[in-house]
Amino acid sequence: MRRNIVAGNWKMNNDLAETQELISHLKLQMVKEPTAEVYVAPSFVNLYNTFQSLKGTVIKVAAQNMHFAESGAFTGEVSAKMLKSIGVNTVILGHSERRALFHETDELLAKKSKCSFGT
């Protein structure tokens, strides 16, 4: 039976201090055995700090996006390899905002999915 997933996508919000405050609050409020998998998806600049801060808790960390290439001249992009190197092995793909604002297509999402974690 599949478990439910509850994810908080922080989008382009929360600087480092705000991220640390939110993490502290989540750790205090989180039940030890939730009935769903719980994820937070902070901005890229706070991914590593969030991952480190949530080690040993039931809260998992996801990236908000990633590029399909492993490396290259893609300014501002992040690859699955880069995410894995900091311990993040989950990514949100196909978000409606990425489709609407950045014109991501099914074809592009298929390319991203093929290079993501475990595929």
PyMOL commands that set and color helices and strands:
alter all, ss='L'
color gray80, all
select helices_A, chain A and resi 16-29+44-53+80-85+96-102+106-114
alter helices_A, ss='H'
color red, helices_A
select strands_A, chain A and resi 4-9+36-41+59-61
alter strands_A, ss='S'
color yellow, strands_A
deselect
rebuild
show_as cartoon
